[in-house]
């Protein structure tokens, strides 16, 4: 009888917690998701602007690749400090600051006329955005325990493929429809119009986003106590690390290397997917935009399914490794079938789905290994080092295209990085990352 009663009580407790977490999810994730869509759109819309910007400004592929990539130098330099500041001052003000400043700088890209101006504005954009993504990853650890975090990461991170689904057709339409208005090129209107959502959402952060569980006004005291207790129990199972120890941890640097490989794939796709689609025989900017939405749509489905499977089984190494390897295979096949629109799109869809599926699984690793304030520094360090791939990837692809006249060699390089990331992921101790 007592065992039956205990089981029933446990079931009731689980239902209660599920209800509370559903409430938190509905309150926070849609808003954070929209913020990430806006952020990612502002970061990579230069890939669509490239379709006419290079010709209008007489920029070479190397100039474009360096300008697209130099964003990540500023991002790298200010990532860790930004995340530590957010940990101390709270997400509400700091995320708002990030979004408002990057929206202004993104819009200012419309006034670029020289390579130097392009480099400067992209660098400053990276400085402004530094801390946003790892800040949100850190913020989710304040609310959700490990066994729920993969799905929450996925709901947030599908902002990347959704930005592709929405941003592709939208960017193509803006460039076609607004070209010539007020004497501006379509790419100038693109930077201006797509900066507006980030500005609006940044202002909303100041009124909408609670810093902590305790400061949320839409939870009852009992609900707050349950959420705080779950986070406290998880924190008690991890060793507290100092911030300085993060920089000498082999585990952290291995994660940074894995994430670097993952980001090589992400930015290879993000900055060059429109170019690859166009190279397969599609010429109109709107048609290119509509077709780029296909790989991202498939990526959304794959990301959610892989994250759900990883949370359900508690297995994370092979989920990441298989997804990353498939991403590399897809990019390789996209070069093999580059002159066939249908087959190239299928290959790009496989590559995009595989690469995107790695991200929510990967971001369960740092909080499983690190404790205390070191989580903020660790997430910031891993993300900043990993995102240096955003400099390397477009620069290498652009330079190789100038040298060889084709993007194929660059895509081989990116595909190889994804396969390497899969192999590195399997070097992590199973007991450490599988939760």
N, C-alpha and C positions, 0 to 999 in steps of 0.2 A: 504493500500500500504506500509506504513512504517513498519507494523508488518511483512509483507512478506519479505521486504527488510532486516529487522533485523534477521529473521529466516535464510535467505540465507547467510547473513554475518556470522552468527554463525556457519552454516554448513561449510562454506569455512574455517573459523578459525579452526574448528575441524579437517578438512582434512589436513590442513597445519601442525597442531600439531602432528597428527597421523603419517605423513610422517617424521617429525623430530625425533619422538620417535622411529620409525622403524629404522631410520639411526643409532641412538645411540644404539639400541638393537643389531643390526647386527655387530656393531663395538665392543661392550664390552662383551655381554653375551656369545658368543661362546668361547672367550678366558678365561673368568672367569669360565665358565663351565669346560673347559679342565683342568684348574688349580685345581678345586675341585675334579674332577675325579682322578687326580694324587695324591692329598692330601689324599683322602679317601682310595685309594688303598694302599698307604704306611702306613696308620693308621691301617687297618684291615687285611692286608695280613698275619698277624700273625695267623689268623684263619685258613688259608690254610696250612701255615707252620706247624701248630699243628698236621696235619695228620701224619707226620713222625718225626717232630722235637722232640716231647716228648719221643718217643721211642729211637731215636738216642742219646739224651742227658740224658735219664733216669730222666725226669722231671715228677712230679705228676700233676694231674689235678688242685690241689690247687696252685702249683707253677705257672702253666700256667695262671690260673685265676688271681692271684696276679700280675704277670708280665704284662698281657694284660691290667689290670685295673690301675696299678700304673702310666701308661702314663697320666692318667687324674688328678693325684695329681699335677704333674708338670704343666699341662695344667691349672688347677684351680688357682694355685698360681700366674701365670704370665699373665692370661687372661685380667684382667681389666687394669693393667699397659700397656700391649701391645696395647690395643685398644685406650687408651688415647694418647699414643705416635703416633699411626698412624693418629689420628685426628689432631695432631700438625705438624707432619713432612710430611704427605702425603702418599697415598697408594702406589705409584710407588716404592719408595725405600723400604718401610717397608714390603710390600707383597713379594718383591724380596728377602729381607733378610730372611724372614720366610721360603720361599720355598727352598732356597739354603741350609740353615742350616739343615732343616729337611731331605732333600734328602741325605745329607752326613751321618747323624746319622742313617737313615733307612737302608742304605747300610751297615753300620758298624754292624748291628744286625747279619750279617752272621758270625761274628767272636765270637759270644757268645758260651761259653762252660759250664758256671756254673749258677745256679739260681741268685747269686748276680750280675753277669755281665748282665744277662737278665733284672733284676730289674733296674739297673743303666741306661742301654741304653734306656729302655722304658720310664723312668722318664725324661731323657734328651730330648727324642723325643717329649714328651709332652710340655716341656719348649720351645723347638724350634718352635712347631706348634701353640702355644698359640697366639691367636689374629687373626688367618687367617680367620676362618669362620665368627666371629662377625665383623671382619674388612670389609669383603666383604658385609655383610648385611648393615653395616653402610655406606659403599661406595655407595651402590645402592640408599640410601636415599638422597645422594647429587644430583642424576640425575633424579629420578622418583618420582612423587607425589603419595599420598596414593592410589588413585583409579587405579593406574597401577602397584603398587608394588607387589601385590600378584602374578601376572603372572610372573613378573621379578624374584621374589624369587623362583618361581617354575622352571623357566628355568635354574637358577643357581643350585638349590638344587637337581634337577634330576641327578646331578653328582653322588649322592649316589647310586641310583639303576643302573645307567649306569656303574659305577665302578663295581657293582655286575655282570652285564651282561657281560662286557668285562673281568673283573678281574677273575671271576670264571673259565671260560674255559682257559684263558691265564695262570692263576696260576697253574691249573692242568696240562696243557701242559708243562710248564717250569719244574715243579717238576718231571714229567715223562721223558722228553726228555733230560734234562741236568744232571740228577742224575748220579754221578760218574765222570763227566768231571772235569779234573784237580784235581781229588781226593776229590771233594766237594760233599756234599749232595744236593739233589734237592732244599731243603728249603733255602740253602745258596745262590744258584743261583737266587732263587725267590727274596730275599731281594736286591740283587745286581741289577738285571735287572729292577725291577719295581721302583727303585730309579732314574733311568736315566731320565724319562720324567719330573719329578719334578725339577731336576737340570736344564734341558734345558728351561722349562717354567719360572723358577725363573730368569734366565738370560734375557729372553725375556721381562719380566715385566719392566726392566729398560729402555727399548726402546719403549715399546708399550702402557703402561698404563698411561693416563693423570691423574693428581691429582684432577683436578676440571673441571667444564664446561668451565670456562674462559681460562684454559691452553690447551684445546683441539685444535689442529691445523686443524682438519678435519671438523669443524663446521664453518659456516659463522657467522659474527657478529650479524646478525638478528636472526639466529637460537640460538645462545648463549643467546641473550637477552630474547627470548621467554622461554627457559628452565629455566633460572635464575629467571624470573618473576614468573613462576609457583611454584618454590620451595619457593620463598620469600612469596608468598601469603599463602601457606600452613604453613610456619613457623610462620606467623603472627597470625594464629588462635590458636596456642598452647602457653601455659604458659611456660616461660623459667624457668628451674630448675637449681639449683646448683649441682655440682657433688656430694657433701656430702649428699644432700637430697635423692639421689638415695638409699643410704644404710639404710635409715630409712623409706622408702616408703612401706606401706603394699601392694600396688598394684604391685610394682616391685617384692616383695618377693612371692606374689601369682603366678605371672608369672614364677618365678624361680622354684616354686614347680611343676607347670604344666609341665614345660619343663623337669624337672627331671624325671617325670613319662614317658614322651614321649621318652626321651633318654634311659630309662630302656629298652624299647621295641627295640629301634634302635640297641643298643649294644648287647642285648640278641640275636637278629637275626644276626647281623654282625659277631660276634665272634663264634657263634654256628650253623649257618645255614649249613655249610659243614658237621659238626658233626651229625646234625639231619638227613640230607639227607643220610649220610653214614649208620646211625643206621637203616634206613628204608630198608636196604638190598643192597645198591649200594656200591661196594668195590673199583673200579678203580678210581684213583684221577681225571683223565680227565672226566670220566662219572659224578663224583660228581660235577665237575666244570660246566659242561654243564647243569646239572639239576638245580643247584643253580641260573643259569641265568633266569630260568622261573619265579620265584616269583619277581625278580627285573624288568623283562620286564613288567609284569602286574602292578608293582608299578609305573613305569614311566607313563603309560597311566592314572592310577588313580590319580596320583599327579597333572598332567596337567589339568585333567577334574575338580577336586575339586577346584583347585586354580582359574580356569576360572569361575566356578560357584560362588565362594565366591566374586570375584571382580565384577561380573555382578550384583549380588543381593545385595552386600554390607553387607551380613550376614556372620558372622565369628564364633560366639560361637558354633552354632549347627553343622556347617561344621566340626569344630575341634572335637567336642564331639562325633559325630557319627563315624567319621573316627577312632578315638582313641579306642572307644569301639569295633568296628569291628576288629581292630588290636589285641586287647586282646582275642576276641573270636577265631580268626584264630590261635593264638598261643596255646590256650587251646585245640582246635580240633586237632592240629598237634600231641599232645601227645595221644589223643584218637585213632587216626589212624596211630600211629607211625610205625607199622609193615607193612603197605600197601603203597608202593611207590607212587602210583597215588593219593590216598586220602590224604596222608601226604603232598604231593606237592600242592594239591589244598588248604589245610588248611594253609600251609606256605605262599602261594600266597595271600590269604585273609589277613593274619596277616601282611605281608610285605606291601601290598597295603594300608591297613588302617593306619599303623604306619607312612609310608612315606608321606601320604597325609596330615598329621597334620602339617608338618613342614613349608611349605610356608604360610599357613594360620596363624600359630602361630606368625611368624616373622613380621606380619603387626601390632601386638599389641604394642611393645615398642615405635615405632615412632608415634603411634597414641596417646600415653599417655604422653610421655616425650618431652621436647623441649630443644634447646640449646646444650651445651656441655654434658648435662646429658644424651643425647641419646647414645653417645659413651660409657659412663660409665655404663649406664643401660643395653645396649646390652651385654657389656662385663661381667657384673655381672650375668645376667640371664644365659648366655651361660656357664660361668664357673661353677656356682652352678649346672645347669642342667646336665653338662657333668661329674659331680662327679658320675652320674649314670654309666658312663663308667668304673669307678672303682668298684662300688657296684655290678653291674649286672654280669660281668664275674666272679668276685670273689665268689659271692653267688652261681651262677650256678655251677662253678667248685667245690666249697666246698661241695655243696649238692650232686653232682655226686660222689665224693669220699666217702661220708657218706652213700648214698643210693644205689649207683651203677647205677643210672639212671639220665638222664637230665630232666625227667618229672617234678619233684618237683621244680626245678629251673625255668622251663617254666611256671608253675603255678604262681610262684612269679612274674615273668615278666608280664604275662598276667593280673594279678591283678593290677599291677602298671599302665598299660594302661587304665584300667577301672576307676581307681581312678583319673587319669589325665582327663578323660572325665567329671567326676563329678565336679572336681575343675574348669574346664573351664566354666561350667555353673554358677559358683559363680561370674564371672566377670560381672559388669554392662553392660547391653546390649548397652546402648547409648554410652559407652566409647569405645568399641572395634568394633562395627558394623559401618563401614564407606561406 
